[in-house]
Amino acid sequence: MPAVLVTGAGKRIGAAIASHLGGRGWHVFVHYNGSRDEAEAVAAGIIAAGGQATAIGADLADEKAVTGLIGACEAIQPLDLLINNASHFSYDTAATATAETLDHNMRVNLYAPTLLSQGFHAAVKARGARGVIINLIDNKVFALNPDYFSYTLSKVALQGMTHMLAMAFAPTIRIAGIAPGITLVSGNQSEQEFQRTHNNNLLGQGCTPEQILGAIDFILATPSYHGQTMVIDGGQVLQRRPRDIAFLEPPHAND
């Protein structure tokens, strides 16, 4: 049975990824930080459905915790796949960003995926095996705007890291990214506000968790897909909006 570590897997998209892979025969390490109960429930659901799963905790802002996470998983079962899904997401601007906000976003959204990827590469290479890394990025990096300043900087760096590690770790590790547009209700957003922003793109339909799961399946089934990032956002990046989609009204229809 192959094994996967999914970071931030107690809730939302991470939980959907964990459950999906658990149902496809993977031993899933369901990572959590503050969502232990939720992660244990996800793991229990996978086990109840006939799969294998282990809930495992680590603070991704803590270097020591991050560097020990791969080894903790490997002590139970060797990893074949790493999915860097966990992310810190909070609002600031170019005028309000501080060293603290920049540092926290970078620690969770960039440093942790980088250190986890290093540890994963070393473990897989030591076994003489091959592995896959999938990074959850953000469509914002392909159509930049200054909202969510610290968060966006960290995701731009994660996209760059994806390219560089694809060059550095091949052929032992195959690496790819997925950059979704708005997918789930977040923060204090109402269902009406979510639907407005979700459908505010060229196709009038946005990304769903099921589409992200489909992208993961495609990447895993396509051994030549390497060093690239798949954007799933209904064509939103093509519109080059000046602000984050959450702050923009939908354009008037022309037909």
Salt bridges, closest charged atoms under 4 A:
GLU40 OE2 - ARG36 NE 3.02
GLU74 OE1 - ARG127 NH1 2.80
ASP103 OD2 - ARG107 NE 2.88
ASP147 OD1 - ARG243 NH2 2.87
ASP217 OD1 - HIS20 NE2 2.98
ASP217 OD2 - ARG24 NH2 3.46
ASP244 OD1 - LYS140 NZ 3.52
